[in-house]
Amino acid sequence: PKLLVVIDPKKEQIAITEARRMRVPIVALAGSDTNLHQIDRPIPGNDASRQTISYVLGEVVSAYKRGLAAKADRDKEKNDIHGTN
C-alpha cells in the first residue's frame, strides 16, 4: 500500500506497526490521547465520535477522487502533447 488511513490508532496498533516497518505513510484521526510519534499526518479530532469519523472519511474520499481526476487530466494532457492515446 502507498498509504494507511487509520480512524482509531489505539485500536489499530498492529496495522500501524506493520505500516511503519514497510515505510508506508500513516494518516490518522488523532484524539488527545493518541501517540503522535507513530503518525506521519495526524488529523486532530475526536476519534470516538461517529459524526467526526464520518466527516473525516468523507473528506478523505473527496480528496482521493479529486486526486484521481487531476491525474487523469495530467495523463490526458501528456498524451495530447505527445500524440499518443
N, C-alpha and C positions, 0 to 999 in steps of 0.2 A: 504493500500500500504506500501511497505517497503522503498520506495524512491520516491521523487518528483524531476523531472528534469524540469527546467524552462529556457526558452530562454530569455524572457524579464521580469525580476522581477517587473518592474514598472507597467506593464500591467496585471500581474498575482497576484496582491496583495491578493485577496480573497483566491486563492489556497494556497498561502504561509501562510496566517494566519491560515487556516484550518489545513495545514500540521504541523505547529508549535504546534497548540492545541493538535493534535493527536501524537505529538512527532515523526513525520516522518522526517527523514533527508532530507535536501534540497540541491540540486546541481543546480547551476545557472550560465549561461553565464552572466558575470558581466561587464558592461561598467563602465566608470569612474564616472557616476552619480548614480550607484547602491548603496543602503543602505546595506552594507555588514554585519551589525549586525543581519540581518534576515536570512542569508545564511550560511549553515554549510560548504559547499565546493564550494567556488566561482571559476569559470573558467574565468580568465581575457580575455577580448576580446570585440570586437565591436558587441553589441547585435542588431545593426541595419543593419549589413552587411549580405546580403544573402550568400556570399561566406564564411564568418566566421561561420554563423549558420550551413551551410551545412557541413563544415569541422568538427565542434564540434559534431554535431549529428552523423556523420559518425564514429567518434572516440568512441562515447558513445555506439553505436550499436556494433561496433567491440569488444569493451571491454566486453560488455554483452555476446556476442557469445563466446568469449574466456572463460569467467567465467562459462557459461553453459557446455562447453566442458570439462573444468577442473573438474567440479562437477561430470559429467558423468564418467570421468576416475577414480575419487576417489571412487565413488559408485561401479563401476565395480571391482576395486581392493579390496574394502572391501568385496564384495560378493564372490570374488575368494578366499580370505583368510578364510572366514567363511563357504565356501562351499554352499552358497545359490545362487539362480538365481535371 
